[in-house]
Amino acid sequence: MTASSGTKANYPASEIISSTIRNVGHQKIVNLKNMDIYKKIFFGFFCFICFVIAPKASAWSDLSVKTLTVKPAEPALNQPVVITVAILYRGDQDLADNSAINSYTLDFRDFELTKTTIPAVSPASPWAPDKTKQYLLEGSFRSLGEKTVTFTVNSGRPLAESDWTNNYLTAKITVAKPFDLKIESISTIPKKPAAGQELIITVKAKNNGYESLSTGAGSGSVLYDFSGFTIKSRQLPLIDSNQRVLSGGTFTYEYRGEFAAPGDYHLSFAIDAAGQLEEKDESNNRLEQTITVLPLTGANLTMETIAVTKSKPLKNETLTITAKVKNTGALSLNSGRGLRTQDDFSLQPAEERGARWDFGDFVIEKQEQDPYPSVANPLEPGEFFQYKFTGYFPGVGQKTLSFTVNNGNQIAETDAADNQKIFALTVYENAAERDDFQILSHAVEYVSSRTASVLWQTNAKAAGKLEYKRSEFTSFGEELNSAASEKQKQTLNGLKIGASYDYKITAVYSGLSRSAEGSFQLPFSDELCFLGAPVARASGTDLILEFATDLAAKAAVFYRPTGTGAYKSSVAKDYQIRHSLACPLAGASSLEYYLAATSTPGTIARTEIYHWAAVDDPAPSASVGSGNGEPAPESGAGNVAAAPTGNGNGAPFAIKNGEYYRRLLGKIILKVESAGEAYYINPSKQEMCFLGRPADAFAVMRGQGIGITDINLEKIPVGWKFLSGADSDGDGLPDMLEDALGADRERADSDGDGYSDLAEITNGYNPRGPGRMKIDGSFAAEQAGKIFLQVESKGEAWYINPADNKRYFLGRPADAFAVMRYLGLGISNSDFGKL
């Protein structure tokens, strides 16, 4: 608390006297020339008296009490208090006499003064005018209530002052009771308990008063209501002369037990319920809290990531493997069940060791993990548990690391399929081998019947050369060169309509050269057509339509809510082969739409009207028609046309036309003049299989799969467009795809290098760590059209698209359906009959 006094203007008499003397002296100086030497000496002495001595004799002074501050502002009874008094000195010269400072009076009723600090003033340390000095008065108040304190300086008046009215100051303060108990919080451990699960209710109290607590008075008198909670044990605070709780200190009450049933429970707790202490504030003695107890279901552990400190380690190089597990369930976990390691021999039986790993030939030199969850330290939903293994690989080559939690189903989970993570990396013999570069991918896009573009990508900014020739010729005769870049595109003009061409890409970087070869066949006309029906998926407030055309085209979608007025449109800016357009839903639950596109030669294509509705079936709800503007035959939402008679359930049947088979092997074809039936052309056998509903297509495509090792699968670039499904981190890659790739589905940037997983996969970089993916473009081209199963993992299925030599994940029936519809090649009924 601070009080302050006013100031008063004054006019010292010494200044008036000095002015008068100066005027008199001036009159005498006029006739100095007529005086003799003695008179001059006498006059000089007189002036010295008037101008020097007289002003000092008439000096003026004033002491003013400016502030009076009490700390703390509301002290408790017997609490140490410091009262600070600030004094301002005004005058026409320094004050060197301390008599006025030593002359002060206090009127502090019921205040026991223990120490006084007086400002230092002396000839050696005078008090300069317009400066402030302080008195410090220390002590304590011995009674409660409102107090008046008054301080007066120069009370005996040893110093003559120009103003006596500002020598004192009065302030009022309130002395409070010394005790105050406060309930600060009521919490549970774990934060999200389940019915039947042991938990701890913790009540935190604070000594909010001045006096230390040295007895159980107040703290031992509690009243609580934990209805529905069965208390099995409790731990109460012990407060005595040996275990005091100082002012500001806290103490806790712990109650262990469980709730028998799920639901919302109201908890209340009051301290000093019997009023054993006189407190400063009684209103903070009670606190209420509502908690939610969950059903004992919904537990789930997810193997999030396997990360390695070096993405391209060398043989015998020390590195650390980190396996991260996340509690993705709704419950807090309060034990190590499902997390204890396979080498925890203290745990019996062995089946309780839920964490298992296979790191191949990795030599573990050091192993550590986080402390296992407990009742006092649970693993809360959203929290992570980590294992770390430090060591080295003694051998080189592709390595597959796997880590599994809850291996023996020690806890009942909502989704046991996410308990394992598989991670692949390559160990190199030396740095030169590690730093090698590659052509990651290459593909062909058709512009017209006489023009095609060849695109390729490298893992470094490499100069490029493209050579091409007619397939029937023996040597390359045409050559195009390009500047250094990671992404290259060369457009070939003046080609022969319908002819087949071979091409060779050569990339040069830092003295190293890499090459890749491919072939393509030009269309027989500039007729533009859509390759299958569009894939429709809701994304936020939009309906996303993804589709493809046989020629590069500028596409548009025309849409409206089902049965309403005029169509609206969404138009692409560029000519593309693969298209993605958005239709704002604006709250509509169903749309009708059609597609239109214009090619570079000017040919136009238009589809029939499709219908989309927000349904749970993973298949698109579009009706498939001829694309000539005729109404499509009605099929239920999510339906696909029935299989041909006698060939249902994916049973293969022979292809008789060898020429057509060689042109179509490995591709998915769609009968666009019929009902959009889809067929897979086996690249190894001269036969094809019918693909029906999404589930049928999924089963057939997996049934056609052949095994592949992880090291070889990693050589094939990843295709990701048009895949659907949950996307937890919003990075554009479905969770199932990220799991298959070993990325972190909860982090858009799995390895934390500043680039999203989508950007890294698109550009051939490793989303799990530094560096690029070890892509082998030639190997990928050799696998075109095949379906692979990861035999060293969980049997994940991938389709190698012949159009771009990328692998597309077949995680669910919806993914197989999307691959079928999006990557399928349209075929007429006439050509299909020739097969």
Secondary structure, DSSP 8 states (H G I E B T S, - for coil): -EEE--------HHHHHHHHHHHHHHHHHTTGGGS-HHHHHHHHHHHHIIIIIHHHHT--EEEEEEEEEEESSS-BTT--EEEEEEEEEEESS-B---HHHH-EEEEETTEEEEEEE-----SSS-B-TTEEEEEEEEEEE-S-EEEEEEEEESTT--S--S--TTSEEEEEEEEB-SB-EEEEEEEEESSS-BTT--EEEEEEEEE-SSS-B-S-TTTT-EEEE-TTEEEEEEE----SSSS-B-TT-EEEEEEEEEESS-EEEEEEEEESTT--S-BS-STTSEEEEEEEEB-S----EEEEEEEES-SS-BTT--EEEEEEEEE-SSS-B-S-TTTSBTT-TTSSSGGG--BEEE-TT-EEEEEEE-----SSS-B-TT-EEEEEEEEE-SS-EEEEEEEESSTT--S--S-GGGSEEEEEEEEBSSHHHHT---EEEEEEEESSSS-EEEEEEEEEEEEEEEEEEETTSSS--EEEEEEEEEEEEEEE-S--TT-EEEEEEEEEETTEEEEEEEEEE--SS----B-S--EEEEETTEEEEEEEEEEEEEEEEEEEETT-SS-EEEE-SS-EEEEEEEEE-TT-SEEEEEEEEEETT--EEE---EEEE--S-SS-------SSS-------TT------TT--TT--EE---HHHHHHHTT-EEEETTTT--EEEE-SSSSEEEEE-SHHHHHHHHHHT-EEE-HHHHTTS-EE-TT--S--TT-SSS-HHHHHHHT--TT-SSTT-SSS-HHHHHHTTB-TTSSSB----HHHHHHTTT-EEEETTTT--EEEEETTTTEEEE--SHHHHHHHHHHH-EEE-HHHHHH-
